[in-house]
Amino acid sequence: MRVNKLIWIVSGVLWLAASAMAESLSVEDQTRIITAYGIATGQIQSQAAAVADTLPPDKCGTSAVSDFVLNRDRLDPALLASLGVRLEGRPVLPKAYRSPSGRFLIHYDTVGTNAVYQPSVRTLVDSVPDYVVMTARIADTVYTHIIDTLGYPAPPSDGFYAAGGDSAFDVYLLNVGYLYYGLTYIDSARLISANPADTMKATSFLELDNDFQNITPYANRPLDAVRVTMAHEYFHAVQFGIDFREKENYQLATPRQYWMEMSAVWMEDEVYDAINDYYVYLPYFYNYPTVSLQAFGGVNNLHPYAAGVFAKYLAERYGKGIIKDIWLECAARGVGPQFLEACDAAVRAADPPDGSLATAINEFSLWNYFTGPYADFAPAGVGYIDRANYPAIPISQFLTIDQYPQFVAIDSFGLARPNYNGTGYLLLQNLESRSGCYGCVRIDTSANPDTAVAISCDSILLPHEDSLYVKTAVSISCDSVLPIYIGVQTPGLIEWGITVIYLVKAPADSFEIEKFIVPILPVDPNATTWIEIDAYKVNRYKSIAVIISPTSNDYRYYSFWGMSPRIGYAFADSGGVVLPRPSAVLTPYPNPAVVADMGGRGLTFRFQVAGDTSNLNITATPLLAIDIYTVAGDLVKSIQASFSGEDRLGVHAGGLYETTWNMRNAAAQDVASGVYLVYARLFSTPTKRELLAESRVKVALIR
């Protein structure tokens, strides 16, 4: 049996070498990989120290080590030597302590560079430093929570080959890189069995800092750092046991394992909720909301840790089990990157029938609006449990509009031009500066009909001395619509999550929220598609925020097809009044329509809209749209009739509209005898800007 296992190990190494040699690496790529690895393993100190005073620690060296391990057969030995970085395998430490459960073996030293914190303090177990004993107990606690409570599969054992020792999981306490808490090392022997299903799995071991004295917040409480790091890194080991290839650009020199880091940050807070180590990283997400969830870089790229807030959203919104569901779905779909599609599938299963990655990112972006000083204003059901402790998106990251009209040209980057799977925020202020409402009419329906008047707002029906309808000029405040146009250019199918947040004047500091998803079909990337949003009853609001999240579960939109969609905006000076939708009656005549008795005349549809005492039309240029269906639901014919706004005394005066049907279908063929369903809608303009009224009726036709 030992011989067979050794054969599998050799096969795994050969497989790695073959895949690695498939593509040579540039000197630039090799230098990046080697430098990152040198910093993560403590072999390069100077570069790390140069940035350590201005940024939080880089937290986790797993990505740097992973890049190195996966590419090491493509690295030039001479370049390694010139950079002062050596190939490293498992650390060699003189002492070891087995955890109470027997599942972990903690390797350590009490002297020299790798000496553990307070090596002479030994009150818990004779001859073993308390720091080591507590590390072992913390490891057991982490295992219990992740494996026993949450139900994740334990990492595969490395006990089947000599370097792995026995079946216990190995944890090494040593002086890791200056910027790092620890790292998870993908083992060189990764093919754990001949079963093809196991080719997604990797054995691993952990390296944790020996004292955390270089991590300032933990200098006097290093065990809290051990707790956070053990949960984070052991979850990486769990991930490697599920799908160690869940990365973008897996076969390239720059793989991005953002989901590994995002979910590991979530796990550390899941196991040890009171420590909140991730708080220090959150500004690197909230200060840059347009950056994609897929963004991932090298040394001191803190965005992936800050983006762990997305995993926090998923777990709080859909239940913590969704994180495991996504990981198992990633493995089931094969070699990565599968996270976006797996997340889409998991959300759809958790939130039918409309849930998706697009709805999740749309709502996630809304949650991120109500954080920090805005946390208390979050409507019910919106926001994180700890949102008051999160930073707020700074006003500098909002595209602020305070003059109307205004046009923001189509461009690739900038405020409110988010990456794919990022978020843009707009803030509309100074709403009172707009110059009235376009083409709107408001009726004063006072109790005394002698004083009832029709008033237009600076537009088409201003009262004048020979008006037939105005008895007394009265000033009435109009409640208007603000049209917002979003122009987009994308290379294909993108779902646009859009949320409108209205800050209401009264009651003070309350919000109204609208959320919707706009699917955009594939278009010419050089052509612009316009999305129109009508913000209604604008005079009720202090300000309006608009959140835009272009979403796709195809990782290539961000990775290869451009960092950001091209987006522009137009904000109209004013809009029409929103009137309560009046009642309407649709009457066909004759009904039944006996064709032989109609003398060649068409079937007439009369659409009567309820008016008021002024008997004025509710819009100047209406469009009457009529759709005729069979009883089986098949569309027979669509008819559209426009009416002139100048003809105040014409057939549509007082809300009466008529049009005819020649009783033929869309192909100009006579329709058969039978019962037809008629659906009529009245729009405010020929472009169908606003639906004013609707009605339905049945008509019988006899030939």
Secondary structure, DSSP 8 states (H G I E B T S, - for coil): -HHHHHHHHHHHHHHHHHHHTTS---HHHHHHHHHHHHHHTTS--HHHHHHHTTS---EE-HHHHHHHHHHGGGS-HHHHHHTT-----S---SEEEE-TTSSEEEEEBSSSTTB-SSTT--SSBTTB-HHHHHHHHHHHHHHIIIIIIS--------TTSGGG-SSSEEEEEE---TTEEEEEEE-S----SS-GGGGG---EEEEEESS-TTSGGGTT-HHHHHHHHHHHHHHHHHHHHHHTT-SBTTTSSS-B-HHHHHHHHHHHHHH-TTT-GGGGGTHHHHT-TTS-TT---STT--HHHHTHHHHHHHHHHH-THHHHHHHHHHHHT-SS--HHHHHHHHHHHHSTTT--HHHHHHHHHHHTTS-GGGGGG--TT-S-TTGGGS----GGGEEEE-SSSEEEEEESSSTT---TT--EEEEE--GGGS---TT-EEEE--S-GGG-EEEESSSTT---TT-SS-SS---------EEEEEEEE-SS-EEEEEEEEEEETTTTTEEEEEEEEEEE----TTS-EEEEEEE-SGGGEEEEEEEEEEE-S-THHHHTS-SS-EEEEEE-S----------EEEEEESSSEEGGGTTT--EEEEEEE---TT---S-SS-EEEEEEEETTS-EEEEEEEE--TT-TTSTTGGGEEEEEE-SB-TTS-B--SEEEEEEEEEESSTT--SEEEEEEEEEEEE-
